[in-house]
Amino acid sequence: MQGEIWGVETARRYDTPGVGMFAAEVLGPTVERLAGLAGDGRALEFAIGTGRVAVPLSERVPVAGIELSTAMIDQLRTKADEDTVPVVVGDMATTRAPGEFSLVYLVFNTISNLLTQAEQVECFRNAARHLSPGGRFVIELWVPELRHLPPGLPATVGIADPGYILLDTYDVLNQHVVSHHFRFADKGTQAELFRSPHRYIWPAELDLMAQLAGFELESRHADWQGADFTADSPSHVSVYRLTPTS
């Protein structure tokens, strides 16, 4: 299912240089924080995609990746070769990349692409398998917006811009949400629809997953610049540290 979603057409449209999640004010703090957490070690990105973060980060520290979509890897290869950013094709919950790392990271809500709690826990365990003692696992993730659900209705409108509407429909029984991305051509009457399924995770549940895999929460902030995380924060950057084994 996920392989079909992240196919050739999605990969072709994924990069938006200079705007959105590719804007300098978004990427700059992300790369700066990750480079600091990696220190003198190597970094591994789960679901590396087209290299939005990995390519600029590779200018600071050695970076490798795991990615399920070969189409996304093909797009990455237009920006960085295999020697610069090596990538293993596979699932981030089970696939092993060669070597040991001081940092594993998973950005832009991507852990929610794993649609069961068991798979998400395995993702944490896979991160632990790749890390050297004391290594860190960083997750950027949105906070479920159930408080914004209209009474009796299963959907929220996340974005309503000219040319683009984001509508999320929730299945609260199974902690599933489907994001519906509607894109409109200029002055057109037709819309293109792209849908992606997710399993949302509360911060406390994420922390428990981390504990099951041998991690402890080191820090949680509202963004990459280190703003305080509060009850009103729409997302968080959580840093987990691998606890020593006795």
Summary of the structure (lengths in Angstrom):
residues: 246
radius of gyration: 17.8
end to end distance: 40.2
largest distance: 64.3
contacts: 742
relative contact order: 0.13
helix: 29%
strand: 32%
